[in-house]
Amino acid sequence: MGQKIIGILFLLSVNTTLIAQNHFTVEVSRLVADKGYVYFGLFDKKSAFLNEDAAFANAKVKATGTKVSYTFKNLPVGDYAVAVYQDENNNERCDKNMIGYPTEGFGFSNNYKPKFSAPKFDDVKINIKNSTKTNISLIGN
């Protein structure tokens, strides 16, 4: 009988862990109103940061008004970094000038403003546990 109770308690604790939901809402402001889409990249590893193909999750939201938001749901607890850009001309990429600087609005978690190069993961990471919300104000718009 004792083993059954221990087994049931174990299953309940595993089930509670699986039910735990960590959501991360990212609100993006300073959009060019009603133009194109906003692309979100969520990264959970230093080595993958800013490699769109290695993102933990991606999202695309139609730009309506000057602000949009997206919620990444059911995330494991941990550190995450976000990179966003507004694809104003709908060509499905962030356009850049000759030296590689974006010509469309872009931004990072912690509202990091790059000086001479893209940020490092540690510059923009946010620890996610429970429900977390952040705001990113686009640069270049």
Salt bridges, closest charged atoms under 4 A:
ASP44 OD2 - LYS45 NZ 3.68
ASP79 OD2 - LYS125 NZ 3.92
ASP95 OD1 - ARG93 NE 3.49
ASP122 OD2 - LYS46 NZ 3.04
ASP122 OD1 - LYS125 NZ 3.45
